[in-house]
Amino acid sequence: MRKGILFIVLAALCLATTAWAGDFPEKPIQVVVPWKPGGGSDISARIIGDHMKDLLPEPLVVSNIDGAAGLNGALQVHKARPDGYTLLWEHPGNLAVAPMVTKAEFSWEDFEPVCIAAKGDTALIVRKDSPWKTPAEAFAAIKAEPGKYRWVLALNAVSHFTFLNISHSVGGLKPMFIPATGDKGRIVSLLGSNGDITTVGYAAVEPYLKSGDLRILAMVNDERSVFAPDVPTLKELGVDASYDFVYSVFAPKGTPAEAIKTLSEAFEKALADPSTVNALKEQSIIPFYRDAAGMRASWEKESTLYHKLAQENGLLK
């Protein structure tokens, strides 16, 4: 009798699991972008989400929950029910960095990786009237007069750690730090003559390059950008520093593997669609699908670098 009851229970569980996996999703999926609208994270999430509407029975709905260097939005996803209906859209420079330098009780490893969806380039920029024509000229000037020149960055965020990586690679830079959050904030600082140099996402700065108000000294990527093929990378110029905005999708810890698989496969199909590719490239964003395993390897590599930089600069909490 007991064996019969056990068999019935197990069979029911199997049927329930199969039905759940086959029916997912049954309601809209919230995609939390932990930044204000308009940046590369927000734009990439909305474009890709829109191009997935025919690949899933329910839509992806983007919500912007900013604050605390991206941790407010991440916290909401961290606390969400692990059922596949709440996702986080983030890049390593924040979810990997912030827990190292703040009192956050979680890190990227406390989420389930779904996939990498896209990436954006990073540019080292100055105003149009800057005397510097190359990174070497800029770094030499900053070294020669510590504290004189102003580097605009968001403390304890991606732009700060990009600076630390560059500084480490050129033997140490000591500019004056001008705090400004987000690409737009740093661009405004330069345009208003409140800073001399900074790094920003290429997608955000492209209009100001076309207008001539700002200039690129170099791209801060491993390879030349398809959007600025004539601009050398720092690595080409002998500076071993780079940063790609790798837009990645996380789910709460414990989200069923079936849900993650369904989502990852839908992202992969969307990113193979020429219409998605073209829509992203129009915004200077590169389609860049990597599955959960590839995503984990990428984040582990970045986290190792950030931990080293944080340790060297006394930033670890």
Summary of the structure (lengths in Angstrom):
residues: 317
radius of gyration: 21.6
end to end distance: 58.2
largest distance: 87.2
contacts: 1095
relative contact order: 0.18
helix: 45%
strand: 20%
